[in-house]
Amino acid sequence: MEEETRGKKAIFIGGLAEDVNEAVIYEHFSPFGDIVEVQLPSAATNPAQETDAKHRGFAFVTYSSAADALDAIDNMDLNELHGKVLKVNIAKSVKSTIQPAQGNRAVWESEEWLQQYAKPLAQSGGVQGRNAQREARASGDASQAEEPADPEDQEAMEE
């Protein structure tokens, strides 16, 4: 519950000019309420690699109340700051459902998922399984042919 209410108090500010720093953000956004925190993510993701940009072009401001955050959005969205138009809205939380080790991989790429859900092709009703069933019917050996559980599959096989 605390995370949900904190999220409604935090705003996202996008489109910041390079010369904007935390003090400038605080100065322009403090008239709308008490600011708890200002975050301006730095551009350097690798400390050994130097970049000319000081920040990534966006910031997060957390207010003490959700009403203050809405006031800031209503008053600052699409306004100009240091020559750039700002986009201001409620900050959305980062989804933590993605495991860092897997990233954005498909679930069927993990061995655990395959072992739990995947069947051999002959049992899954894939092309080879269907061909085996047709061959078994054609030869008249009904003991090897598995009848499909779904009537639609049976109709499709008869065609």
C-alpha positions as a Markdown table, in Angstrom:
| # | Residue | x | y | z |
|---|---|---|---|---|
| 1 | Met | 0.0 | 0.0 | 0.0 |
| 2 | Glu | 2.9 | 2.4 | 0.8 |
| 3 | Glu | 4.4 | 1.9 | -2.6 |
| 4 | Glu | 1.0 | 2.7 | -4.3 |
| 5 | Thr | 0.6 | 6.0 | -2.4 |
| 6 | Arg | 4.3 | 6.9 | -2.9 |
| 7 | Gly | 3.8 | 6.5 | -6.6 |
| 8 | Lys | 1.0 | 9.0 | -6.7 |
| 9 | Lys | 3.1 | 11.5 | -4.9 |
| 10 | Ala | 6.0 | 11.2 | -7.4 |
| 11 | Ile | 6.0 | 12.9 | -10.8 |
| 12 | Phe | 8.1 | 12.3 | -13.9 |
| 13 | Ile | 9.6 | 15.3 | -15.6 |
| 14 | Gly | 10.8 | 14.6 | -19.2 |
| 15 | Gly | 12.5 | 16.8 | -21.8 |
| 16 | Leu | 15.0 | 18.5 | -19.5 |
| 17 | Ala | 17.7 | 20.6 | -21.0 |
| 18 | Glu | 21.4 | 19.6 | -20.3 |
| 19 | Asp | 22.0 | 22.7 | -18.1 |
| 20 | Val | 19.2 | 21.8 | -15.7 |
| 21 | Asn | 20.3 | 20.5 | -12.3 |
| 22 | Glu | 18.5 | 19.4 | -9.1 |
| 23 | Ala | 18.5 | 23.0 | -7.8 |
| 24 | Val | 16.8 | 24.3 | -10.9 |
| 25 | Ile | 14.1 | 21.6 | -10.6 |
| 26 | Tyr | 13.6 | 22.3 | -6.9 |
| 27 | Glu | 13.3 | 26.0 | -7.6 |
| 28 | His | 10.7 | 25.6 | -10.3 |
| 29 | Phe | 8.6 | 22.8 | -8.7 |
| 30 | Ser | 8.7 | 23.8 | -5.0 |
| 31 | Pro | 5.9 | 26.4 | -5.4 |
| 32 | Phe | 3.4 | 23.5 | -5.8 |
| 33 | Gly | 4.1 | 21.9 | -2.5 |
| 34 | Asp | 6.7 | 20.4 | -0.1 |
| 35 | Ile | 9.3 | 18.4 | -2.1 |
| 36 | Val | 10.6 | 15.3 | -0.3 |
| 37 | Glu | 13.1 | 14.2 | -3.0 |
| 38 | Val | 14.5 | 15.2 | -6.4 |
| 39 | Gln | 16.1 | 12.5 | -8.5 |
| 40 | Leu | 18.1 | 13.4 | -11.6 |
| 41 | Pro | 19.5 | 10.2 | -13.1 |
| 42 | Ser | 23.1 | 10.7 | -14.4 |
| 43 | Ala | 23.9 | 9.9 | -18.0 |
| 44 | Ala | 27.0 | 7.9 | -17.1 |
| 45 | Thr | 26.0 | 4.2 | -16.8 |
| 46 | Asn | 29.6 | 3.2 | -16.8 |
| 47 | Pro | 31.7 | 5.4 | -14.4 |
| 48 | Ala | 34.9 | 4.6 | -16.5 |
| 49 | Gln | 33.3 | 6.0 | -19.6 |
| 50 | Glu | 33.0 | 9.8 | -19.7 |
| 51 | Thr | 30.1 | 11.5 | -21.4 |
| 52 | Asp | 29.4 | 15.1 | -22.1 |
| 53 | Ala | 25.8 | 14.8 | -20.9 |
| 54 | Lys | 25.3 | 15.4 | -17.2 |
| 55 | His | 22.0 | 13.6 | -16.9 |
| 56 | Arg | 19.6 | 11.5 | -19.0 |
| 57 | Gly | 17.1 | 14.3 | -19.8 |
| 58 | Phe | 14.4 | 13.4 | -17.1 |
| 59 | Ala | 13.9 | 13.6 | -13.4 |
| 60 | Phe | 11.6 | 12.5 | -10.6 |
| 61 | Val | 10.2 | 14.7 | -7.9 |
| 62 | Thr | 8.4 | 13.3 | -4.9 |
| 63 | Tyr | 6.0 | 15.5 | -3.0 |
| 64 | Ser | 4.7 | 15.1 | 0.5 |
| 65 | Ser | 1.1 | 14.8 | -0.8 |
| 66 | Ala | -0.6 | 13.5 | -3.9 |
| 67 | Ala | -2.5 | 16.8 | -4.3 |
| 68 | Asp | 0.8 | 18.7 | -4.5 |
| 69 | Ala | 2.0 | 16.3 | -7.3 |
| 70 | Leu | -1.2 | 16.9 | -9.2 |
| 71 | Asp | -0.9 | 20.7 | -8.9 |
| 72 | Ala | 2.7 | 20.4 | -10.3 |
| 73 | Ile | 1.4 | 18.3 | -13.2 |
| 74 | Asp | -1.4 | 20.7 | -14.0 |
| 75 | Asn | 0.8 | 23.7 | -13.9 |
| 76 | Met | 4.1 | 22.5 | -15.4 |
| 77 | Asp | 3.1 | 20.0 | -18.1 |
| 78 | Leu | 4.0 | 21.4 | -21.6 |
| 79 | Asn | 5.7 | 24.4 | -20.1 |
| 80 | Glu | 9.1 | 25.6 | -21.2 |
| 81 | Leu | 12.2 | 25.3 | -19.0 |
| 82 | His | 15.6 | 26.5 | -20.2 |
| 83 | Gly | 14.4 | 26.4 | -23.8 |
| 84 | Lys | 12.8 | 22.9 | -23.8 |
| 85 | Val | 9.2 | 21.9 | -23.4 |
| 86 | Leu | 8.6 | 19.7 | -20.4 |
| 87 | Lys | 6.4 | 16.6 | -20.2 |
| 88 | Val | 5.2 | 16.2 | -16.6 |
| 89 | Asn | 3.0 | 13.3 | -15.4 |
| 90 | Ile | 2.6 | 10.8 | -12.6 |
| 91 | Ala | 5.7 | 8.6 | -12.3 |
| 92 | Lys | 5.0 | 4.9 | -13.0 |
| 93 | Ser | 6.9 | 2.3 | -11.0 |
| 94 | Val | 9.3 | 0.0 | -12.7 |
| 95 | Lys | 7.9 | -3.5 | -13.1 |
| 96 | Ser | 10.0 | -5.9 | -11.1 |
| 97 | Thr | 8.5 | -9.0 | -12.7 |
| 98 | Ile | 11.5 | -9.4 | -15.1 |
| 99 | Gln | 14.3 | -11.4 | -13.5 |
| 100 | Pro | 17.7 | -9.8 | -14.1 |
| 101 | Ala | 19.2 | -13.0 | -15.2 |
| 102 | Gln | 16.6 | -13.6 | -17.9 |
| 103 | Gly | 15.9 | -10.0 | -19.1 |
| 104 | Asn | 13.4 | -10.0 | -21.9 |
| 105 | Arg | 13.7 | -13.6 | -23.0 |
| 106 | Ala | 10.7 | -15.7 | -24.0 |
| 107 | Val | 9.5 | -18.1 | -21.3 |
| 108 | Trp | 10.0 | -21.1 | -23.6 |
| 109 | Glu | 13.7 | -20.3 | -23.8 |
| 110 | Ser | 14.2 | -21.5 | -20.2 |
| 111 | Glu | 14.9 | -25.1 | -19.5 |
| 112 | Glu | 12.6 | -25.3 | -16.5 |
| 113 | Trp | 9.6 | -24.2 | -18.6 |
| 114 | Leu | 10.4 | -26.6 | -21.4 |
| 115 | Gln | 10.7 | -29.5 | -18.9 |
| 116 | Gln | 7.4 | -28.7 | -17.3 |
| 117 | Tyr | 5.2 | -27.8 | -20.3 |
| 118 | Ala | 6.8 | -29.1 | -23.5 |
| 119 | Lys | 5.9 | -32.5 | -24.9 |
| 120 | Pro | 7.6 | -34.6 | -27.5 |
| 121 | Leu | 6.4 | -33.6 | -31.0 |
| 122 | Ala | 4.6 | -37.0 | -31.5 |
| 123 | Gln | 2.6 | -36.4 | -28.4 |
| 124 | Ser | 1.9 | -32.7 | -28.9 |
| 125 | Gly | -0.3 | -33.2 | -31.9 |
| 126 | Gly | 2.3 | -31.5 | -34.1 |
| 127 | Val | 2.9 | -32.4 | -37.8 |
| 128 | Gln | 4.7 | -35.7 | -37.1 |
| 129 | Gly | 2.1 | -36.7 | -34.6 |
| 130 | Arg | -0.7 | -36.1 | -37.0 |
| 131 | Asn | 1.1 | -37.9 | -39.8 |
| 132 | Ala | 1.6 | -40.9 | -37.5 |
| 133 | Gln | -2.1 | -40.9 | -36.6 |
| 134 | Arg | -3.1 | -40.8 | -40.3 |
| 135 | Glu | -0.7 | -43.6 | -41.2 |
| 136 | Ala | -2.1 | -45.7 | -38.4 |
| 137 | Arg | -5.7 | -45.1 | -39.6 |
| 138 | Ala | -4.7 | -45.9 | -43.1 |
| 139 | Ser | -3.1 | -49.2 | -42.2 |
| 140 | Gly | -6.2 | -50.1 | -40.1 |
| 141 | Asp | -4.2 | -50.5 | -36.9 |
| 142 | Ala | -6.4 | -48.5 | -34.5 |
| 143 | Ser | -4.4 | -49.5 | -31.4 |
| 144 | Gln | -1.5 | -47.2 | -32.4 |
| 145 | Ala | -3.7 | -44.2 | -33.4 |
| 146 | Glu | -4.7 | -41.9 | -30.6 |
| 147 | Glu | -8.1 | -40.3 | -31.0 |
| 148 | Pro | -8.0 | -36.6 | -30.5 |
| 149 | Ala | -9.8 | -35.4 | -27.4 |
| 150 | Asp | -11.2 | -32.3 | -29.2 |
| 151 | Pro | -14.0 | -32.9 | -31.8 |
| 152 | Glu | -12.7 | -30.0 | -33.8 |
| 153 | Asp | -9.3 | -31.7 | -34.2 |
| 154 | Gln | -11.0 | -34.8 | -35.3 |
| 155 | Glu | -12.9 | -32.9 | -38.0 |
| 156 | Ala | -9.7 | -31.2 | -39.2 |
| 157 | Met | -8.0 | -34.5 | -39.5 |
| 158 | Glu | -10.8 | -36.1 | -41.5 |
| 159 | Glu | -10.6 | -33.3 | -44.1 |
